[in-house]
Amino acid sequence: MSDLRQQLMEGRVDLPRLGAVEEGAGDFPPFVVRDAAGVDVEPVTRYLRDLALSDMSPLTCRSYGHDLLRWFRVLWALGIAWEAATGSEADVLVGWMKYARNPQRRRTRSGSAAPGVVNVRTGKPSLAAGYAPRTINHTLSVVYSFYVFHAHFGRGPAVNPVPSSRDRRTALAHRSPIDAKAVFRRARLRQRVAEAAPRSIPDPLWDELFGAMTCDRDRALLLFYVSSGARASEILGLSLGDVDWAGLRVYVVSKGTRLRQAVPASPEAFRYLAFYLDQDGVPAADASLWRTRRGQQRPMTYWAMRRVLQRANEVLGTNWTLHDLRHTAATRMANDPKLTLAEVQTILRHAGIETTGRYLTVRVEDMFDKLQEHYERPRPERTYAAGYAAEDIAAVFGG
């Protein structure tokens, strides 16, 4: 058993891909974790039901379910009951995630960039082959809260198998929003996460990307994304009744609050939307605004829109993502001197203004012309006031 632990921790063997996350029979919970025999993992079902009852979105329950499935696969491989789990099993989970290959990073298309390679045109690296530090930390947080939930009802081990920083949790629980955020040491097993500035699309590359679109539907979608700053799923969820033509805005269901909120967009986006509807027909008021163009018309999904962007990337040699369009909109708005940061926060629907402030950055791409002038500018020549002899200057300042 100790040999298997070591092999898993070093990524020399893979976890058996047992079980699955599947839709539940109802809304509480909307998703369940099933074992290899197709039976619900009851402790996980109770936890996910509590999340759903606490008004967590179904997608959050699905995400937490995948994290817990990963944890239970470690326990199943080691033959440990979930109530008997200790920090030793958490070590195995983190070690395996640091070295294992993420199945979502597999590239089956010929010519796809190798994982982790930086794209020369965009400056963005492709996703690494393994699990990102944020993913590892998220999994640890989910497993930790899973055991906190069961400990509240007197179930599970006496000590949470996932270590935490008690000082950090206590301080952040009572922190005033006007105080500076205190810095604490990471809890054991937590990964270091580099804080990178949001990557937006420079104007010349945006023009190329827009020109690579092959129909007015895709042009309209890109313009809505880059002018409204709305998330990809929010724009794709629009119906004709959500469009306010006179007010140049659309009503989206926000990801976090799930409230129906107005989001402004550019006149150009509405113009291309009109072109698209004129060509493809006007849907019913409660039907999906964006529809597929091949075969029988169906509502356009996130994956279909992502494929549109992938085809453009293959032509341009870039690796832009749909979320880069939101970053681009946020960067343009935050750096517009006629918009205040609070106004941009309202448009983007950020919970805190600190998130909006991350977009107040100077990009190297925007400074390209200035830098070229700096490089080509001749070095200044040293001059001296008239009346001094050259030999005296050389004696004092050097030849």
N, C-alpha and C positions, 0 to 999 in steps of 0.2 A: 504493500500500500504506500509506503514512504517513497518507493521508487516511482510509482505512478504520480504521486504528488509533485515530485521533482520534475518529472517529464512534462507534466501539464504546466507547471510554473515557468518552465524554460521554453515552452512552445514546441517541444519536440514531438508531442502527440496532440491530436485534435480532440475536442470534445465530441462525443457522439451526438448527432443532431436529432435528439429525441424530443418529442412533444411539439406543440405549435401554439400560436396565439390565434384564436378564431373568434368570430362574432358570437356573442351570447344569445340566449333565447329571448332576452328582453333588454330594457335600458339599464337595469341595475344587476350586474354591470353590463355595459355594452360589448365588452370583450372579455374572454376568459382564457386561461392558460390550461392546456390539456397535456397529459403525459403521453407516453408512448402507446398506451392502450386506448387513448382517446377519452380518458376520464378526466373530468375537471379536477385541478389541483385546488382542493377546498380552501386551504389557508390563503391562497392568492385570490380566489374568488371573493372571499370575505373582505379582503383588503381593497380590491378593485370596486366592489360594491360600495364600500364606504367612500371611496373617491368620487364615484358617480353621485352618491347622495349628497356629497359636499360641494356639488355643482362644478366638478371638474369636467372638462370637455371630453367627448368620446375619444378624440385623438390622443389626449393626455393619458387616458386609461390604456389605450393601445400601446403607447410608448412605454409606460411603466410595466405593462405585461411582458414586453420583449426583454426588458432589463431583468425582470424576475425569472423569466424562462432561462436566461443565461445563467443566473445564479443557481437555479434548481438543476440545470444540467451538470454543473460542478458537483453539487451534492449527490446527484444520481450516480455520477461516474465514481465518486469516492465511497458510495454506500453509506452516506451520512443522512440521518433524518434531519428535517429542517429545525426541529426543536433542540437538537444537539449540536448545531453549528457553532463554531468558535472562530476566533480571529485567524486561526490557521487556514480555514477554508476561504476566508476573505483574501488571504495572501495568495492562495492558488488562483482565485478569480482574477485578481489584478495582474499577477504574473502571466497568466494565459492571455489576457487581453492585450498586454504590452507586446507580445510576440506573435500572436495568431494573426492570420489574414482575415480581414473583414470580407465576408461574401458579397457585400454590396459594392466592393471596390473592384470586382472582377471585370476585366475588359475582354469582351468577346468579338468586338468589331475590329477588323484589320485596320492598321494605321492609327489606332487609339494611342494616346500618350501614355507612357509608363507611369505608374503611380509615383507621386512626389516630384515629377519633373516640372520645372518652371517654364511656362509658356513665354517665348521671347517677345511676342507682340503685346501681351497683356500684363506681363510681370506677375501673373498669378500661378502658383504651383497647383498641379492637379492633386487630388486627394491621395494621401498616403495609403499604402496597402493595408495597414493595420488599423486598429481602433485609435481614434484621436484622444488626447488627454481629456478633453471635455466629455467625451463619451464615457470614459472610465470613471470620471468624477460623478457624472450623472447616475451611472449604474450604482455606485457606492451610496449615493444619496437616497436612491429608491430603496435599496436593500435595507439601509439604516431606518428609513421611515416605515418600512414593512414590519420590522421587528419592534419599533416603537409602538405601532398600532396594536400588535398582539400582546406586548407587555402591558398595555393599558388594561387588557382583559385577563391578565394573569396567565397568558399562554407564551410559549417559546422559552428560550434560554434566559438565565438570570442576567447575563451580561450580553449586550448587543455585540454581535460578531464584527460589526464595522466600527472601527475607532473613530472618535470625533474629538474636536477641540472644544472642551467645555468653556474655556475662557472666551473663545471667539463667539460661540453661540450666546453666552450670557451678555457679552458687550453689545452685539448687534441687535439683540432683542430689546435693548433699552436705549439705543442710540437716537439722539435727537437729529432730525433731518438737516439742521443747520450746522451741525458739528462735522468736522472732517472725519472721513472714514478711517478708523484705526486699522493698523496693519498687524496681523497675527501670523504666527507660524502655521504652516499647513498641518492639518492632522495627518497622522501616519497613513500611508497608502495613497493619499491625495496627490494628484499629478500637478506639475507646474504647467500653467497655461499662459502662453505668450499673448499679450494684448496687442494685436495688430490693428492698424487703422483700417476703417472700412474701405474697400476697394470699389471705386466708381469708374465708369467708362469715360475716358477723355472724349472731347467733342469730335475730333477727326475719326476716331474709331467708332463712335456712335453713328456718325453719318454713314460709315461703311456698313455697319450692322443694319441700319434702317434700309439702306439700299439693297441688302441681300434678301429682304422679305419679298415673297413672290405673289402676294395677294393683298387686297385692301383689308381683309380681316386681320392678318398678322400685323400689318402696319398700324392699324387702329389699336390693337392690343399693346404693341410696344409703346405707342404714344400715350396711352392711358397709364401704363406702368411708370413711364419716366416723367410724366407731368403731375400725376396724383400722388405718387409715392405709396400707393396701396400695394398690399401683398398679392402674390400671384393668385392664390386661391380666392381672395376677396373679389378681384376683378372677374375671374372666371365664373363666380357665382351670381353674376348680375342677370336680371331679366329685363325685358323691355320696360316694365313698370318701375324699375329702379333708375331710369335715365331721366334727368331733368334737363331737357334741351334748352329751355330759356335761361335757366340759372347756370348752365355749363357745369353741372355737377352730377355725380352718381351717388346712389345710396348703397353702401356695402355693409355687410355684417362683420364687425371687427373680430379678429381672431381671439383676442383676450377676453373682452367684455361680452362678446356676442350681441352687442347692441347694433341696431341699424343706424348708421351715421352717414352724414353727407360728406363727400370728398370732392373737392374741385378738380377739374382737369382742363387741359388747354383747348382752345377753339380748334386747333389742328386735329386733335384726337377726335372731337365730335364730327369734324368734316370727313375724316376717313371712316368713321363709324357709319355716317350717312351713305358714303360710297359703297360700303360693304352690304348694308341692308338693301340698297337699291339693286345690287347685283344678285344677292342670295335670297332676297325676300324677307319680309317682316314677320317675325315669329309672333305667337300669341303673347298677351301681356304677361302671363305667368310662366311662360316657357323660357328656357335658357337663351340668353342673348347670343352666345357664341356657340356655333355648331360646326361639326365636321363637314368637310367639303367632298369627301370621297365616299361612294356608296350611299347607303341610307343615312340621312342626317340624324346625328346624335349629339347630345350636349358635349361640348369640348371639355376634356379632362386636363388635369395638371400635367399628366404624363404626355398627352398629345402636344400641349404647348411647349413642354420641355424638349420634345423631339423637334419641333419647329426651330428652336434655338440651336439644337445640336446640328441640324443640317446647315444652318448659317455658319456655325463655327467650323464645320468641315470645309466650307468654301473659303472662309477668311483666314483659317489657321489660328483661330482664337479659342478661348475656353470660357466665355462668359456664361453666367448662370442667370436664372430668372431673378434671384434675389439681388444680383448686381444692379438690376434696373431700379430697385427700391433704394439701394445705396446711392445710385447716381442722382435720383430725384432729391434725396436728402442732402447730398453734398451741394447740389446746385442751389437749393433753397437756403441752406445754412450760410452759404458764402455770398448770398445776395444782400448788398448793403441796405436795400429797401425793405427787407423782411427782418423782423426781430426774432430772436431765438425762441421766445415764447410762442410766437405765431407759427413758426415751423413745427414746434412741438405739438401744437393743436392740429395742424394739418396731418402730420405723420401719426398722431395719436400715441405718442410715447408716454409711458407712465411717469417718467421722471425727466427733468430737463438735462440731467447729466448724460443721458443716452443721446439726446439731440446734440449736445455739445461735442460729442465725439466726431461729428462731421465738420467741425471748424478746423479743417486741416489744409495745409498747403501741399499740393501734389507736385512731384517732380515733373510730370507731364505738362502741367500748366506753366512751369517756369522754364520750359525748354528754350524759348527764344531769348529770354534774359540770360540764361546760362551760356548760350552760344556767343552772345555779345561779350559776356565776361571773359570767356576763353580766348576770343579773338582780339580783345582790347590790348594794345601794346603796354608793356610795363612802363610806368612813369620814370622819366629820366631825372636824375638829381641835378638841381641847378643851385647856383650860389649868387649872392649879390655882386654887382659890378664893383670893381676896384680891388679885388683880392688877386694876388699873384697865384698862378697855377701851382708853383712849387710850394708856396705856403699852404695851399689847400691840401696838396698831396701829403705834406708833412703832418698836418693835423688830422685829416680824415682818412688817409691812406690812398695809395694810387689805384 
